[in-house]
Amino acid sequence: MRVIFMGTPDFAVPALEALALAPEHDVIAAYTQPPRPGGRRGRELTPSPVHRRAEALGIAVRHPVSLKGAETQAEFAALGADIAVVAAYGLILPHAILDAPRQGCLNIHGSLLPRWRGAAPVQRAILAGDTETGVCIMRMEAGLDTGPVLAREPTKIGEHDTAGVLTQRLSDIGARLLVRVLADLTAFPEVPQPAKGITYARKIEKSEARLDFSLGAALVLQQIRAFNPAPGAFFDFAGERIKVLNAEPSGANGQQPPRFKFSADPGKILDEHLAIGCGDSAIRPTRVQRAGKPVMDARDMLRGFPIPAGTRLT
């Protein structure tokens, strides 16, 4: 088939590569978000991961700011695509775009719909303590992730999975599943989503990444995992923002998880190993990042930037 690919972040790259390597398909164009300010001090425009990979594969790249204009829609339709594949593109597709390909538009969505429709399904699943998620290949329609599902594949969420790790796994699953579906669309009947069990994965706000130590330790650890690698869960100390990329349950001595719950002092540094009191017990950061510094082990940071026991974090 003649395929238009539409995606932007790293999540979308494996699917683009899988389509480009499939001899039975021809990726005639890749649509992606426009280059954004990045690089040193944000002075240089940086193309998206899909943009860079598509160019390396010799695929024509288009990056309109919007798909609402009549000229942009006419250019899209003139490509004469059989189907469009969407993976975390980031722009709303108007009816004219949805209807242009002969066999419509399919979306690779990183959840088991109807759970976690919306922008941030991976982070929301971890924040909610879900033990399973997956990928759905769905037909796109005007509603937000409301279309029928052609195929789905579940995967467990491990107790140490970060959003970055889980996103990569879902990305690889999505690429494999997409190739299977496109090999024979007639073998995958479209199943309407259930009316029950709908949840919405709203966009992550940076303010959500501030660690709330009044929560139980398990919830604080979920917050850390959900915001790794971005935006990065954090606390403030001495006027500096400290990101916490990984952490573990901790006893009061910072070494072993407690055998029982104790009445901790939320936000208080409990010992010299950076054990931090939470609502029911404590956690201990293991990988951290100071502003403008590389990621490092917490013990290495503490050698040159001690946070004394008894300190109250904000």
N, C-alpha and C positions, 0 to 999 in steps of 0.2 A: 504493500500500500504506500501511497504518497502521504507522508506524515509531517505535520507541523508539531514541533515540540515547544512547550511553553513552561519555563521554570527559571528559578533564579539562584537559590542557595546550593550549598554542597549536597543537601538532601536529594536534589534533582539530578545530579551528575551521573550516578550509576545507571539511571533509566535512560538518559541520553546516550551514554556509551553503549548500552545493550541494544538500543534501536539502531545506532549507527553500525554496529557489527552484524546485525541481522541481515543476511543477503536478500531476504524476501521483501524488505522495506527500504524506502528511500526517504530519508529525512530532508525535506526540501527547504526548511527554514527553522531557526531557533529564535523564539521570542523570549526576551528577558527584560528585567528592570534596567533602566538606564544606568550608566556608570555613576558612582557616588563619590563624593569627596573622601579621600583616604590617604594612605601613605603618610609621609612625614608632615605633621601638623595639619593634615587634611587639605594640603594644597593641590594634590594630584587627584584626578578623577580615576577611580578604580573600577574596572569592569567586574561584573558578577562572576562567580565560579562557573555558571553555565555559559556565560559569554566567552570566557577564556577557553573552556573545553570545546565548545562548538567551533571556535576559530581553529583550534588545533586539529580538529577532525575535518576541517574543510567545509563546514556547514555555514551557510549564510546566516548572519545574525541581524535581528531587528530589535530595537529597544525603544518603542514609542512610550511617551510619558503617560498616555491614556489610550484606551481602545474605543473611546466614545465618538471620535470624529468620523465623519462620513468618508473622508479620504483614506484614513487608516483602515477602516472596515472594508473599503473597496479593494485596497491593496491585499488585505488578508484573503478575501474571497477569490481574487485573481490568481492566487497560487494554485487553485484547483486541488486542494487536499482531499484525500479520502477520509482522513480522521485527524483530529488534534489530540495530543496527549499533554495533560497539565500536571505539574508537580511543584507545589509551593511557588507558584508564579508571583503572586502578590498584587495582581490587578483584577478588578471585577470584569468578567466577560459579559458584555451586553448580548442581547438576543441575536443581533446580526452576526456576532462572532460565533456564538453557540450553534447557529443554524448553517453556517457557511460550509463546513466540511460535509462531504456526502454521507458519512456515517457518524456525524456529530463529534462530541468532545468527551474524552474519558479523563478521569482524575485519579491520581495515586494519592490516597489519603492515609495518614499515619495514625489510624485508630480503628477500632472495631465498631463501625457505625451501627446504630445512631449515637453511641457514646462518644463524646468529645468531638462534636462538630465544631468547626471554627479554626482560629488562627494558631493555637498553641496546644495541640492535642498531646504531644509528648510531655511537656512540662506539667500540664494539668493532671495527666495520669499519674505521674510520680508524686506530685503534691497531694493528690487524693489518696495515696497509698494503694493504688491498684496493683494487683499482682499479675495481670495479663493485659496485653494490648495487641496490636497487630496492624495489618495493612488491608485496605479495601480498594479494589478497582471499581469505580462507580461511574455511572453516566451523569454528566453534568446537566443541571437545569438551573432555572433562575434562582431558586432558593439556596440558602447557605448549606451546602453539603447534604441536600435533601434527596438527591437522585437515587435511583435503584442501584443495587450492588451486583456486579457480575461475578466477582471472586473476592475471597477474603482468606487471609492466612494469619493465625494467631502466633504470638510469641510471649514467653514469660518475661516479667520484669523482675530481674534479680535484685536482691537486697542491696547490692552495691552498684547497680546500674545508675550512671549519671544520664542527664539528658543528651549529652554528646555521644555517649556509648550507645544508648538506645536508638537515637536518631540514625546513626550509621547502620545499625542492624536492620532497622525498618527500611532504610533506603535500599539496602541490598535485597531485602525480601521483595520490596516493591518492584525493583527492576526485573527480577526473575518472574514474578507473577504477571507483570505487564506483557512480557514476551510470550508467555503461555496464552494469555487471553487474545492477543493480536494474531497469534498463529491460527486461531479458528474461533472467530467471534460467535459463530452459531453454536458452539459447544458450551457457551457460558450464558445461560438464560438470565435475564435481568430480574432480580428479586427486590420488590419494594422494601424499604426499611420499616422495621416495626414502629408502631405509634408509641410504644412504651420504651422507657430507658433512655430518652433523649437528654443529653447534657451538652453544654456549650463551653468550649475552650476559648475564653476571651483572650485577647492579646495580653502578653506579659508587660506589666508596667515596671519601670525600674524601682519604684518605691516598694514594690512587693519583695525585693531582694534583701531588704534590711532584715537581719535576723531577729526573730521575736523569741527571746529566751523565756518568756512567760509560758510558752507552749511546752508540752512534754518533749523529752529528748528525741523520741521517734519522729515527731513532727518537725523538729528543728533539722534533723538529719535528712528528712525528705526535702525540706526547703533547700538545703545545701546541694543535694543531688540534682534537684530540678533546675537549679540556676547555674549548673556547671555544664558548659563553659561560659555561657552568657545569660544574663548580665553579670553573674557572679554574686552569690550571697555575701553579705558583708556586715561588719560592725565598725564603729568608730572608736579610736583611742588616740589620745594626745593630739587631737585635731587632724588625724589621718584616717583614711578609709582603708580597712584591712579586708580583703576578700578571702573567703574561706572556700576552697575548692573541694576539699575532702575532710571528713571528720569521722570519729568513731565514738561509740558509747564509752563513758569513762567513770571510774570510781573516783572518790574524793582525792586519791593520791595520783590521779592522772594515768594510771597504769592498766588497770583491769576494770571491765564492766562490773557494776555492783551486783551482788547476789540478791539484793532486795532494793525496793524503791526507798528513797530517803527524801526528807524535806530539804531540797536545795534552795539556794538563794538565787533566783533568776537573774542572770546577767553578771553575777559575781565571779571573779577569778578565784578558784578554790585552792590552787596550789601553783608551784613553780613550773609545772608542765602544761599550763594553759587549759586545765580542766575548767569548764564554764558551767555554772549552775543553770539548770532549766526548770521548768515547772514541776517536774517530778524526780529528776535525777540530774545527770550531767553529760556533756559531750566534751571531746577533746579534738580540736582541729589538728589535722596531720599535714595538709598541704595548704599553703596560704600565699597571698600576693599583696605586698604593699604597693601603694600608688607609684607608678613609674618604675617598679622593680620587677624582676622575673619571678615566676612561680618558684617556690622553694618549700622544703620541709619546715614545719613549724618550729622544730627544735633548732634549726639553723637560724631562723629569724630571731628567736629568743636570745641567741648568743649576742647579737649586736643591737637588739631592740627589745629589751625585756619588758614584760607586762607583769607587774608584781601581783602576788596573791593579795586578795582583798580589794583589788581594783573593781570598780563598777563600770561595765561596758554599756555603751549606748548605740 
